[in-house]
Amino acid sequence: MELNLKPWLELMASHDPTPAGGSLALATLAGGAALTSKCARLSGAPHQTFDTFACDFHLFSAQDCDAYAALVSGDPAKAAEAQRVSLRHLQSGLEFLEKASALKKRCKPVLAPDLNAACGLAAAAIRVLLGNLEANASASAKRGASLKSEPAALRECRMR
């Protein structure tokens, strides 16, 4: 099996502003969703939802780079849309973690360490996405672009 992450890692380590933490968090969620899908399959549980999450998070990782570019573009409308995109990413991460945690009841004991790893990585990635969203919202507000009110999902994350 050949797994070539080198080009992506080199891009991550470059002088370019993206990809960065948000993209890495979303790639981590993609890996966590794929690992959760494996745990579900091997436990005889439904796995299609986790396959979908893995594909979505993979796409979201690329979207995160575009959202950052929109955020720093100076266009308040683009920046506000970038915040909405980032919020949807965060909400998807929370939904995945909730569904992955529920799988623990059906997971074979031998797979528990893998499922726990997927959930732990997802929780860490969600914290990164939340931190990015808060930092970007603050920066956008200073430039006159912001969401009209704090979304319920963001308040919920702060309480967790």
N, C-alpha and C positions, 0 to 999 in steps of 0.2 A: 504494500500500500504506500502510495506517495502522498504526502500531505505538505503542500508548499505554501506556507504562510509568509515566507521571506519577503516577497514584494510588498505585501500589506504592512508588515512590521517595519520595513525600511521607510515606507511612506509615513507611517505613524511617527517614526523617529526623525523625520526630516524637519526642515525649517518652515514648511507650510503650516498654516494655522489649522488645517483639517487634513486628515481625520485626527481627532483628539479624544478626549474623555467620553464624550457622548457617543461617538461611533464605537469606541471600545466597549462601552457599557451595553450598547445594543448588540454588538457581536457576541458579547458574553451571554446576553439573554438568548440569542440564537443558538449558541452552543448548549446552554442549559435546557432549552426547549427540545433540542434534538436528543440530548441525553435522557430527558424525561420521557420522550416518545419511546426510546429504547426500553426504559424501565417498564413502561405501560405494555409494550408488545410482549416482553419476556414474562410479564405477570399475567398475561391474558386479558388485559384491560384495554378499553378503547384508546387509540393513540392518534387518531386523525387530527384532533384539535391541537395536539402538541406539534404535529408536522406542520400545520398551518402557522402556528406561532413561530416556529423556526424559520419558515420562509418569510413571514412578515418582518421579523426582527432583522433578518439579513437585508431586506429592502430598506427598512428604517435606518440602518446603519449608513447607507449611502444618502438617504434623505437628510440625515443629520448634518452632513457636510453642506448640502444646499440650504438648509435652514440657517446655519451659521452665516453663510454668505448673505442671505437675505437680512439677517439680523443686523449685520454691520454695514448694510448698503446705504444707510441714511434715509431710506424710504420708510416712513412710519407704518404705512399699510403693509409693506412686505415684512417688516419686523413683527407686527402684530400677528400676521399669518404664520410666521416662523414660530412664534410662541405657541400658537394653537397646535401646530404640527408637533412640537416638542411635548405639549401636554398630552396629545393622543398617544405618543410613544410611551410616556409615563403611565398612562391609564392602561395600555396594553400590557406593560410590564407587571402592573399590579394584578390584572386579571389572570395573567399566566401564573404568577406566584400563588394566587388563591387556588387555581385548578391543580397545580403541581402539588401543593400541600395536601389537597384533598385526596390525591392519588396514594398518599402514604398509607391509607387504610387498606388498599388493595395490593400494594406492592409486596413482592416476595421478599422475605427478610434478607436474603443474600444480596438483593439489589438496593437495600436501604442506604448503604453508604453513597451509592451513585445518586440516588434521588435526593439525599440530604445535601450532597455537593451541588446539585443543580439548583436546589432551593436557596442554599447559602449564597451561591454566586449571583442568583437572581436578586436576592435582597440587597446585596452590595451594589449591583448594577442600578437598581432602582434608586438607591441613595445618591449615586452619581447623577442620574438623570434629574432627580429632584434638586440637587445642588446647582446643576447647570441651569435648570429652569428658573430657579430663584435668582441666580446671578444675572442671567440674561434679561429677566423681567426688570430687575433693578436698573441695569444699564440702559434698557430701552425706555424706561420711564424717564430717565434723565434726558433722553433725546426726544421725548414727547410721543413715544409709541408704546402703548401698553394694552393689555386686555382690559376690558371695561370694569371687571370685578374679579376678585380672586375665585377661580373655579373651585367647586366643591371637592374635586379630586385632589387638588393641591392642599386644601385645608385638611382633608383626610390623611394625606401623607404626613403632614406635619404632626398629626396626633399619634401616628404609629411609632 
